[in-house]
Structures are given as C-alpha cells and as structure tokens.
Amino acid sequence: MDLDLAIVNGRVVTPNGIVRASVCVKQGRIHSLVEPGTTIHAAEYIDAADGFVLPGAIDIHFHCRAMSFPERGDFSTETRAAGAAGVTSVFEMPIAKPATSTLEMWKARRAELEKNAYVNVGLYAGPGRLDQAEIQAMAHAGAIGFKLFLSRAPIGREDEFDGLIATDAATIYKALEMVASTGRRTVFHAEEDSLLELFMERARASQRRDYRLHPDSRPPVVEAAAIALLAAISLDLNAAVHVAHLTSRMGIEQIRAARARGCHKLTAETCPHYLLFTSDVLERIGAFGKVNPPIRELEDQQALWQGLDDGTIDVIATDHSPFTIAEKEAGEDNILSAPPGHPGVEILVPFAMTQALRGRFSLTQAVDLISTRPAQLFNLYPVKGALLPGSDADITIYDPNGERTMRRDDWLTKVTDSNRLYDGWTARGRVHATILHGKLIYCDGKFLGQPGDGQLVCPIRTT
C-alpha cells in the first residue's frame, strides 16, 4: 500500500484494549491499522519505540485570550503549547472583548485561529442575547457549542461577558430552548448568582485577608444549587447541558440524582487541579491558585475521583486560563480581587497518562476521558477521538518510560511564570510526538508545526 505516513512499533490504545499495530495514514486520515510485520510502503515512517499511540487529546475547556489580551496569550502561543503537550484540538471559550455572542465576532475569531493556530480549534458562542436568528447563524457557521454563566459578569468586565450571562431560571430556559433547536450542547459555569452574591458580600464584609477566604466565598452549595436548576430545565426540555469544571461532592450528588430521574443529556467535566490539590495549596501559592469555582477540600476531591470511576464525570478538561504574573501578584493582599485562572493545557495528557500508568484507572479510560468522550459529546466522533479507518489522523504518541518533574520554565504558554500549581509535579512518561492531520508537528522536544496548521473544528452531525 502507498501511504503518506506509517507509525510503527507502537501499542495502539483502542476502546477494546491495547493492540500492537502499525497505524497507516493517507491524505490526513487513518487508512488502516495493520498487524506488525505487514509490508508497508509509506513516504514517512515514525517509530513509536514501544510507546502508546493514542487519538489526539481534545481539551474542551480552553481560554487563549485572543484577540483581546495578547500579553496573556493568543491563538499562536497557546495552541503551540497544546500541540507540544499532545493536545490536537482545543475548544476556545467565548470570553473576549467584545464577547463572542454575535456572528460578526465569532467570524473574527475564526479568522484569527485559521491564520495563527498550531492545532485544531472549536469556537464556542454565547446565546445570552436570546436572539434566535443569531444563535442559528453561529451554529450554522460552525460553533462547536454555546456557553453560559449563571453568575453576573465581574465588575469592569461586562463587555467580555455580553451575551454569556443568564442569572435567572427564565433566561436559562429560553436560551436552552433556542440552542436545543440547533442540536448543539450548552456548557454552563454552574454557580448560582443570588447565593454567590450572598457569600461574596459576607466575605467582603469579614475584613479577612487569608487565602481561604476564596473557597469560603464560593462554597459547594453555590455549585450544587446551580446544577439542580440546570438539571430540572434540561430534563423538561430534553436539552443537552454540560457542567464545566465540576468541583464538589454536593455537585456530583446532584448530577447522580438527576440522571436517576432520567436526565441523560446532563454531562460534566472536572479538571486536573481539582483532582490533584485541595484548598491547602492556597497557603503555598496564594493568588496563583485562585480559580473559579475554587479548589476545595479532601472530601470533594475524593468524590471527584469516585465520579470518574463510576462514570458520573464524563470528561477531564483543563480550563486553561492564562493571566500574567503581574495580574496574579496584584491580588496577593486581597485574594478576592485576584483574577481567577491558571494555565493548564500542557498538563492534560501527562496527567491522564500518569494516572493510568500508576494504576488509578485504565489506559482505555484515560483516552476516553480526554479524547473519545469529548468527541462524542460534541458530535465529532469518530472523525475525532478515535483511531479508526476514516478518522482524522490526529495522533499522540506517549512514551511511558521514566519520570519527569514539571518545571514552569519548560512550559510554552505565554504566562509560564504563572504556572505554580504544576511546578514540581512529577509525571510518569512524556509526550513523544504529536501528529495533526497526518503531519508531524512535534517530536521529542522539537516543535515542527506552523501557524495555520490548525483547522476549525465543527460538529459533524446534530444531537
């Protein structure tokens, strides 16, 4: 067979287990998987050297700050970081200046990614203006999904959240009705507005300055109340609802209860920082550990792991959210004023593979959590999220040997100095190579890709 690329001597992770096979690529797609020893004629060969060959990872929760805040990162810097870490697709959240809640702004961001992105990008849109024609137009143009916050916009950042806010049940209901007609999924930042304001007011009035004020200002009941409301509306409308960055035992219990009532279109993700750390980390790194919702307590962390084990949590995503070191340090004396977010796209594959290699879950579950299930939820499977004939040749090769201590100076995100959570964390193995549409873009510490290699990711069907 005449092929463009053959990946040989690898262990291919499939839904049915791990098989030894050569992965054959032609015209940017998987042509076939063939048994070792089969004669292959290809223009290029990659030796996986007994490493694991995976469908490229998909980070469904990602902020690059383009085009608004280039000092924090853009489609070029942040997608290059993703590619070097084995992530072949990222889904960019619509917070921007102005927000991505109109077709005009959505198209402007698409033009930026098509010019600058090193890996594939899906673009969310905001439905909060409740304009059915605009929502339909953004879906038709290729929006990967829609995003809403249940809490009000931060003071001074209202334009960044225009069309992304729904603080009352009626607005949420109407927005979900409109999005449901497009077949897209709506992702929610699930913190109930009135409760959040109550606890924030109490926090501001307390005169406290300790870092634990942050989790105290956004306790688990704020998340759980939001999820309960979303579940009721999802069930009534039969609408696809996804809970972003799930953090708490109370929140997981709400999802389990909703699914037991038949709410099967309610899905959820969590993030590595909630699975690795507890609120004690704030004492070590201060405002650099501030994310919304907050990193919580041990019982919440244990509940998240249980949620992964029993399938309550569908996806691991990073909420990659870069802020500069100066912005973070400005909130050291008052954590309530610090910006919430931490870079994370470069941890996704090492985190999932490390947990699998250490026996926390299986290799097939790791791939399901960071590639297959994300593709399925957003109607990309099996074009993405699989190594099957006809699938896009977006591939990660992972070397399981040895250990590597993460150092923030080694990361490629533009705000590498702000990486304090994962600085010093030890991973098992490393990403050896990343292939995008059959093109080798990263290999053994060298980045080979170019701006514009990435493509817009659009759903292939409706739900």
N, C-alpha and C positions, 0 to 999 in steps of 0.2 A: 504494500500500500504506500502511496506517495502522500506524505504528511508534511505539515509545516513544523510540528513540534512533537516530540515524544518525551515523556517523563518516565524514566526507567528506574528500576531498583528501589521502588517505594512501596510503602504499606498504605493502601488506599482505605480511608475511613468511609464506610457506606452505612446506610440505615440498618443493614443486616449484619454488620460486623466489619472486621478488618480483613482485607484481602490483598494478597500480593498480585500486583498487576502493573502493566505499563499503561499510562494514560496518553491517548493519541489525540492530537489536536489538528484540526483543519479549518481554515478560514474563520478563526476566532471562536470556534465551538468545539466541544468534545465530540470527537468522531467515534471513539470506541475505547473500551478497556480490554486489553488482551493479556493473555497469560504470559508470565515471564518466559523468556526463551523464544517467543514468537519473533520471526524475522520482521523488522520494521525498517522502512525507508523514510527518513524524515530529513528536512532541511536543517533542523536543530535538535539537539538532544540535551536534556537536563538530567543529571544523575542525582536522584533523591537520597542516595547513600544510606538506604535503610530508614530514612525519616518517614514521617506520616504525611500523606498527601490528602489535603482537605479542600472542600469547596470554600472559596474565599469568604472571609468573615464579613458580616453586614452589621454595622453599628447603626441602629435605628434611632439613636438619640444623640445628636451632634450639633454643636454650635461652632461656626468658624468666624463669625462677626463680620463677614464680608457684606456689604462694602463699607459698612459704617465705621468700624473701629480697626483700621489696619494695624495699629500698634499692638492689638491683641492677637491678630492672626487674620488670614484670609483664605480663599479657596486654594491658593497655591501652597502656602506654608502648612496649613492644617491637613490637607489631603495628602501632601507629600509625607507627613508624619504618619498618616494612616497607612499608606502603601508600604512604608518601611516596617510596619508592625503587622503585616499580613491581613489588613482590612482592605477589601477591594470595593466596598460600597459603603457610603455614609448617607444618612438621611438628615438633611440640614433643617433645623428648626427655623420658624419664620420670624423670630425676633430680629428686627432690623430698623433702620432709620431712613425712611418710614417702614412700618411693618409690612410683611408680605401678605396683605389681605386684599389686594387688588390684582387683576390680571396684568396690569402695567408693571407693578413692582415684581410680580412673580417672573415675568418675562425678562426683566432687567437682571434678576439674579441668575436666571438660566443662562443668559448671555455671558455673565461673569464666569460661571462654572465651565461652560463649554470652551472658554478661552484659557482658563487657568488651572482647572482641576487635574490632578495626577491620578485620581481614582474616580469611580462612578459616584454620582451624587443624585439622591432623590430629594425633591424640594417639597416640604410641607407648605400649606397655605392656611390663612386664618379665615374662619367663617363667621366671625362675631359681628360683622356689619349686617348680617341677616339679609343679604342681597342674593336671591336665588339665582339670578342670571349670572352674577359674578362668580358664585360658587360653582355653577355648572361650567362656566368658561374656564376656570382654573383647573377643574377636574379634566375637562376635555383637552386642555393644553398639556396635561401630564402630571399634575400634582400627585405626589405619592400618597398623600393623606392630608388631614386637617388637624390643627392643634388649637386647643383652648385652655386657658387658665380659669379656674374657678375663683381666684382671688384678684383683687383690683391691682392695677398697674402700680409699680413703685413711683413715688413722687419724683417728678422731674424726668421720668422716662415714659410718659404717657404715649408719645408718638411711636415709640418702639413696640408698643403693645396694642396699637389701634387695630381693632378687628380680631384680637386674640383673647378677649375677656368676656366671660359670661358668669356673673356673680349671683344670679338668681335662677330658680328652677325653670321659670317660663322661658327665659332666654336660652338656657341649655336645651330645653325641649325643642324649641323652634329651630335652633342650629342643627341639632341632630336629625330632625325631620328633613331639613334641606340637604344635609350631607348624605343621609341614607339614600336619597334618590340618585346619587352619583355612584353608589356602590363602594365608596371609599370608607376607610376607617378613621375615626376621630380619636386623637390622642389627648389625654387630659392631664394637666398638672392638678392633682387632686388635693387641694387644701381649701376647705370651706371658708368662704370670705368672712362671714359675721363672727364665727368662732376665732378665726385667725386675728381679726381686729381686736377682739376682746383680750386675747392673751398678749398681743403686741402692746396694747395700752397698759396692761398690768406690768409688762416687762419694762416699758419706758418709764413708768412711774416708780419703779422699785429703786432706782438710783444705783443698781448693781453694775459692776464692771467686769465680773468674772465671765469667762468664756462659756460656761454652762448656761448663761442667760439665753444663748441662741436656741438650744433644744427646748428650753423651758418656754420660750416664746412661741413655739410651734409644736405642741405636744401631739401624741398619736391620735387623740380624739379628733383633731382637725382633719387629719387624713381619712380616718375611718368614716366620719360623717359625710365627707365628700364622696367617698366610694359608695356608701349606702344610697345616696341620692342618684348617682350615675347608674348604679345597678337597676334601680327602680325604673328609670327612664329608658335604659337600654332594653329591659325586659318588655316594657309597654310598646316600644316602637320596633322591637326586633332589630335594633341598630348596633353596628359594630363599634364598641367602645374599648379603648386601650388605656390602662392606667400606667402612666410613666413613673419611673423611679419609686417603686413601692418600698417602704421603709419599716413598717411596723407590724407587730403581731396583731393588733386590732384591725389593721387594714387587710391583712391576709384573711382573717376570720370573716370579714365582710364579703370578700370575694368567694370564699368557700360556700358561705351561706347563700349567696346569690346564685351560684352555679347549681346548688342543690335544689333551688326553686326553678331551675330551667333556664337560667340566664347564661346561655352558652356562647354568646357573642361578646362576653366580657373577658378581656385578656389583660395581662400585666407583665411588666418587666421590673427587674431590680438591677443594681449596679455593683461593680466590684467594691467600691468604697463602703457600701453598707454591709457587705459580706466579710470584709477584712478587718474593719475597725469599729470601735464603739466611741461614744462621746468623750471618753478619756483622751482621745487623740487631740482634742482641742487644747488641752493643757500643754501639749508638746509643740503644736504648730500654730496655735491661735487662729487668727482670721483666715489663714491659708486653708484651714479645714472646714470653713463655712460653706455649706451647700444647702440648697432648699429642695425638698424637705431635709431636715438635719440628719446627720449620723446619730444613731440612737443607742439604746442600751443592749446589754448582752442578751436579754430575753427576746428582744426584737431581732437581733442578728440570728439567733438560733431558730426563730420562727421562719426567717427568710430561707435558711438552708433547708428546713423541712418543706417549705413551699416549693423549692426546686426539686426536692426528692419526690414529692407526690404530684407534681405537675400543676400546682396552683399558679406558679410563676412560669410563664411561657418563654421568656427571653432574658438574656443578660445584655444590657447596653451600657454605655459609659456616661452619658450626659456630659460629654467633653465640652467644657465651658471655660474658655481661656480669659483670664484677666491678668493685667500686668502686676509685677511685684509692687510697684508704687501704689496701685489701686488697692491691693490687698493690705499693704502696710498702713495705709491711711485709716484702716478700721481697727488697728491693733488696740487702741484705747477704748473703743466702743464697738463691740462686735456687731451690734445691731445696724451700724452704719456701713459695715464692710460689704462689698459686693459678693453675692453668692455664686460660687462656681469653682471648678478645678479641672485642669486638663486631664484627659483620661483615655483617649482613643488608642494610645500606644500600649495600654495595659490589657486590652480586651483579649487578644489571642493568648499572650503569655499567661494571663490569669486563668482562663478556661482550661488551657492545656496543662498547666501546673496542677490544678485541682484534679484533673483526670489522671495524670501520671502519678500523683500521690494517692490515688485510690478514692478520692472524695466522691467522684462519680465516674461513669464510663467515658471512653473516648467518643463513642457514638452520641452520648448525651451532651458532651461538650460541643460537638459540631451542631447538634440540634438546637442548642441554646443560642449559639452565636451566628448561625448561618441558615440552617434549614427552616427552623420555625420562623425567624424573621421574614424569610422569603415567602413562606406560606401565608402569614398574617397579612402581608401587603400585596398579595396576588402577583408574586414574581416567580413562584415555583412552578415547574422545575427549570425554568430558564436560569434562575439564580438559586443558590442554596443546595445544589446537587452536582455530582459528577456522573452524569448520565449522557448517553448519546443525544446530541442536540442541545445540551445545556451550554451556556456561555462558559468559555474557558477562563473563568476567574478562579484562581487556584492559589492555595497557600501550602508551602512545604515547611514542615516543622521538624527541626532536629531535636530529639528528646534527650540528648546526651548532656551531662554536666549540669551545673547550676550557674546562674548569672544574677549578680546583685544589681538591681536597678539603680542608676545614678542619674540625677536630673540633668547633668551636663551632657548626657548621651542622648537625650530626647531631642526630637526635631520640631516639636511645637514651638511657635514663636515665643511663648511665655514659659520656656523651660525652667526658668528660675522660680516660677510659682509652683512647680511640682514638688510639694512637700509630703503629700500622703504616701507616694510610692517610692520616694527616695530612700534607698536602703532595703527595699523589699526584695526577697530572693525568689527568682523564678526557676522552675525546672525546664531546661532546654531553651531554645530560642527559635525565632523565625529565620529560616534559611533562605527562602525565596518567595517572591510574590509574582504571580502571573496575572495579567489583566487582558482579557480578550485574546489570549494566546501569546501575548507579548511579555517577555521577562522585564519587569520594571524595578525589581530589587533582588539582589543576590549577595549573600554573605557579607553584609556591611556596606555594599556599594549600591547607590541609587542610580538606576539606569533609565527611568521613565522621564517623560517630558510633560510640561504643562499642555493641557488639551488632550492627553491620553484618556482622561475620564469622560464618560458619557452620562447624559441624563438618564436616570432610572425611572421608568414608568410602569404602572401595573399592566399586566398582560390580559387581564380579564376583570370583571366586576364580581363582588361577592354575591 
